[in-house]
Amino acid sequence: MSNRFEILEEYQAANTELGHLRDLAAHQTDQARGVTPYPHLQDRVNHLSQKCEQLDMLLEAINASED
């Protein structure tokens, strides 16, 4: 990740996937209680949340250095 645009693209992709996974998790919660949710779903949501936070901090630092 050498520049802001690559970081921004990665952030947007991760954030989009995170939104889809959160929607999926909410949908599973709304389904019948007998359905077992995907076991890896929460791990992936946590990973993407952390990734988005890190990329957001990096983008903020880049923006601050350009000011």
C-alpha positions in Angstrom: 0.0 0.0 0.0 2.1 2.8 -1.3 -0.4 5.6 -1.7 -3.6 7.0 -0.4 -5.8 5.9 -3.3 -4.7 2.2 -2.8 -5.4 2.5 0.9 -8.8 4.1 0.2 -9.7 1.3 -2.3 -8.8 -1.3 0.3 -10.8 0.5 3.0 -13.8 0.7 0.8 -13.7 -2.9 -0.2 -13.3 -4.1 3.4 -16.0 -1.7 4.6 -18.4 -3.0 1.9 -17.7 -6.6 2.8 -18.1 -5.8 6.5 -21.5 -4.2 5.8 -22.6 -7.3 3.9 -21.5 -9.7 6.6 -23.2 -7.6 9.3 -26.4 -7.7 7.3 -26.0 -11.5 6.9 -25.5 -11.8 10.7 -28.6 -9.7 11.4 -30.6 -11.8 9.0 -29.5 -15.0 10.6 -30.4 -13.6 14.0 -33.9 -12.8 12.6 -34.3 -16.4 11.3 -35.6 -19.3 13.3 -33.5 -19.8 16.5 -32.8 -23.4 15.5 -30.5 -22.4 12.7 -26.8 -22.4 13.5 -25.0 -19.3 12.2 -21.9 -19.7 10.2 -19.2 -20.2 12.9 -16.6 -18.1 11.1 -18.9 -15.2 10.5 -18.1 -13.4 13.7 -14.4 -13.9 13.3 -14.5 -12.4 9.9 -16.6 -9.5 11.1 -14.1 -8.8 13.9 -11.1 -9.0 11.5 -12.7 -6.6 9.0 -13.7 -4.2 11.8 -10.1 -4.1 13.0 -8.8 -3.7 9.4 -11.2 -0.8 8.7 -10.2 0.9 11.9 -6.5 0.6 11.0 -7.0 1.8 7.5 -9.1 4.7 8.7 -6.4 5.8 11.1 -3.8 5.5 8.3 -5.9 7.6 6.0 -6.4 10.2 8.7 -2.6 10.4 9.3 -2.0 10.8 5.5 -4.6 13.6 5.3 -3.1 15.3 8.4 0.4 15.2 6.9 -0.8 16.8 3.7 -2.3 19.8 5.6 
